[in-house]
Amino acid sequence: DRSGPVNTRGRAQMITRRNFLATSLGALAAPVLAGCSKADDSVAGGHLLTATDVHVADYPTVTAVKWIGDTLARETGGRLRLRQYHSGQLGRESEAIDMARFGAIDITRVYSGALNNAFPLTQALCLPYVFNSVAHMRAALDGGVADAVLRGFESRDLVGLAIYDSGARCFYNTKHPIVEPQDLQGLKLRVASSDIFIRLMRLFGANPTPMSLGDTFSGMETHMIDGAENNMRSFHSSRHFEAAHYWSQSDHSYAPDVLLMSRASFEQLRPGDRQLLLDTARASVAVMRQQWDASEDAARKAVADFGIKTNDVDMAAFRNAAAPLLQDYLKQPDLAALVARIRDLA
């Protein structure tokens, strides 16, 4: 989830971002250059695509998109290439979504929670305790749920390329273990700017504090917040474990990530290249999952070696506390139908 960059951006990165945006948005002003897939003069008829992610270079979503770029270059003899800007070099996820919609960038990886308001079907992926496990989530996505959600992006100048794992979301904090919802009472927890997660934290008794991921570490160090909720891989890669020493395995959501593309950029490609890109993006899901599993295991070992205290929670108590939110969202027929489809694949 990542509404902000993992690493603090230095002055050089800000200059890179400013120059990139100035160039891209300037190009958008010229009708002949609408969209951001740039002509690549190094190969006849070539295109250079840009991709962004707030995560660090070795994060599974970043390496999966790199694999897409390598595959496209190989399959087209270098005619179709991809350049990545990882570690939040081009800004936060909320900014990346808008830049993709208006064609200032081509491809971006976004946490599904950040898409809930504009694309209601993504809410089914974020609701609490809809998925039982990673295996269930993968079976549901592969069983047609991913295709249904990805089609929903067509209405707002985007193309849904793939849905990636983001692991089980759990609590971590600087104070004490979380076993029952009442243990969250009064704790200030960082959440992404998502109505679902803000309301869910309130139902659990916490004080939700919307904040970018990049500000979370300093927020905990300065006691602005007491903790957060996220997956184990991000807990480790963002180094939040150095500030928050209690991890509670609540598994309250498996909200995945979504790989999106500017429709303007997509339509600039040759028809054959469009299909190649779609096929390659779908194939990258398996690449991402393999890397995710390995990196999550490594992250879990690393935080354990650091001395992080982990515990299970009273899952029934958390499910009961979350039930009112789930019941309200399931009053929407389209959402209820998609959740029923997910549950059928449990």
Secondary structure, DSSP 8 states (H G I E B T S, - for coil): --SS-SS---HHHHHHHHHHHHHHHHHHTSGGG-SS-EEETTSTTEEEEEEE-SS-TTSHHHHHHHHHHHHHHHHTTTSEEEEEE-TTTT--HHHHHHHHHTTSSSEEEEEGGGGTTTSGGGHHHHSTTS-SSHHHHHHHIIIIIHHHHHHGGGGGTEEEEEEE----EEEEESS----SGGGGTT-EEEE-S-HHHHHHHHHHT-EEEE--GGGHHHHHHTTS-SEEEE-HHHHHHTTGGGT--EEEEEEEE---EEEEEEHHHHHHS-HHHHHHHHHHHHHHHHHHHHHHHHHHHHHHHHHHHHT-EEEE--HHHHHHHHHHHHHHHTTSHHHHHHHHHHHHT-
